[in-house]
Amino acid sequence: MSWYALFVRTGKEDEVCENLKKLYEFFSPKDTYEVIVPKRGLYEYHEGKRAYVLRILFPSYVLIGTDQIVKLYEIMKNHKSSHIIRMLKNDSYFQEIDRKEIGLIIDLINQEGVIGISDVLVEEEKVNIIDGPLIHYKGIIKKINKRKGRAKIQVDFLNKQCFVDIAVRCLERHGEERIKNQISFC
């Protein structure tokens, strides 16, 4: 399956995604396709309280996975939405998202399209990922902010390096030798 990006009005990504799913289901039910708006979990502080919120990973983009892009594009064109700005193209054809780029994104997101929380153990300057979507992707972590519970990761998208924050749960090892293997939450 090849992946493509649709540029839409900011804040309308989920609405466009749901409308496209309905259109494709109605006009092309036998074709295989996926329409997603990847999101990331993030800890934010509002009025002194920490809250877990979801933010769009790439604002203004809806991702479409299909082997029938021309057919799906025709369906979109014939049922134009005021929120869709354009389909990304290179030269005169649709710009396919690089397999490595989309592979990382698909691996990181869960069934709901969200990059969830990873548990990390930070000892001195070393980061160990204990659990979560980052478990196999230590190399993309560029910075950890233990106080805010965030990791800055590098995700390549449309041949550009993007640095985004995602939620992490920072764990600490107790210092005493007899309880050295116990882990507690920050």
LINCORHU-V561089 format. One record per residue. RES is the residue in three letters. OMEGA is omega in degrees with one decimal (none if undefined). Layout:
# LINCORHU-V561089
res:omega
RES:OMEGA
RES:OMEGA
This chain:
# LINCORHU-V561089
res:omega
MET:177.0
SER:-177.5
TRP:-177.9
TYR:-179.5
ALA:177.6
LEU:-180.0
PHE:-175.1
VAL:177.3
ARG:179.6
THR:-179.1
GLY:-178.0
LYS:-175.8
GLU:-178.2
ASP:179.0
GLU:178.3
VAL:-179.9
CYS:-179.5
GLU:178.6
ASN:178.4
LEU:178.2
LYS:179.1
LYS:178.7
LEU:-177.9
TYR:179.2
GLU:-178.1
PHE:-173.2
PHE:-176.0
SER:-172.9
PRO:-177.3
LYS:-179.3
ASP:176.6
THR:179.7
TYR:172.2
GLU:175.1
VAL:-177.4
ILE:170.1
VAL:-177.9
PRO:-179.9
LYS:178.7
ARG:173.9
GLY:-175.7
LEU:172.8
TYR:176.1
GLU:178.8
TYR:177.0
HIS:179.8
GLU:176.2
GLY:-179.8
LYS:179.7
ARG:-179.5
ALA:175.6
TYR:-177.9
VAL:175.2
LEU:177.2
ARG:179.6
ILE:-177.8
LEU:178.8
PHE:-178.8
PRO:178.8
SER:179.3
TYR:171.1
VAL:-177.7
LEU:-179.2
ILE:176.3
GLY:-178.2
THR:169.9
ASP:-178.1
GLN:-172.7
ILE:-179.6
VAL:179.1
LYS:-179.7
LEU:176.4
TYR:178.1
GLU:177.2
ILE:178.6
MET:-177.1
LYS:-178.7
ASN:179.8
HIS:-171.6
LYS:175.7
SER:179.5
SER:-178.9
HIS:179.2
ILE:179.1
ILE:177.7
ARG:171.2
MET:-179.1
LEU:-178.2
LYS:168.1
ASN:-170.9
ASP:-179.5
SER:-179.7
TYR:-177.3
PHE:-179.0
GLN:178.7
GLU:177.4
ILE:-179.2
ASP:-177.5
ARG:178.1
LYS:-179.3
GLU:-177.8
ILE:178.2
GLY:177.9
LEU:-179.3
ILE:-179.8
ILE:178.5
ASP:-176.5
LEU:-175.9
ILE:177.1
ASN:-177.6
GLN:-179.0
GLU:179.6
GLY:-175.1
VAL:169.8
ILE:-175.5
GLY:-177.0
ILE:173.5
SER:174.6
ASP:-179.9
VAL:176.2
LEU:-178.6
VAL:177.9
GLU:-175.0
GLU:-179.6
GLU:-175.4
LYS:179.0
VAL:174.8
ASN:179.1
ILE:-175.6
ILE:-174.5
ASP:175.2
GLY:-175.1
PRO:-178.6
LEU:-171.4
ILE:179.8
HIS:-174.0
TYR:179.8
LYS:-176.1
GLY:-179.1
ILE:178.5
ILE:-179.1
LYS:-177.2
LYS:175.6
ILE:172.8
ASN:-175.5
LYS:-177.1
ARG:-178.9
LYS:-177.6
GLY:-177.4
ARG:170.9
ALA:174.2
LYS:-179.1
ILE:177.1
GLN:177.8
VAL:177.0
ASP:-179.3
PHE:-179.5
LEU:177.4
ASN:176.7
LYS:175.6
GLN:177.3
CYS:176.1
PHE:-177.8
VAL:176.1
ASP:173.4
ILE:-178.0
ALA:171.7
VAL:174.3
ARG:-177.7
CYS:179.4
LEU:177.2
GLU:174.1
ARG:177.3
HIS:-173.3
GLY:-176.8
GLU:-176.3
GLU:-174.7
ARG:178.4
ILE:-173.6
LYS:-175.5
ASN:178.4
GLN:-179.7
ILE:177.1
SER:-179.9
PHE:175.9
CYS:none
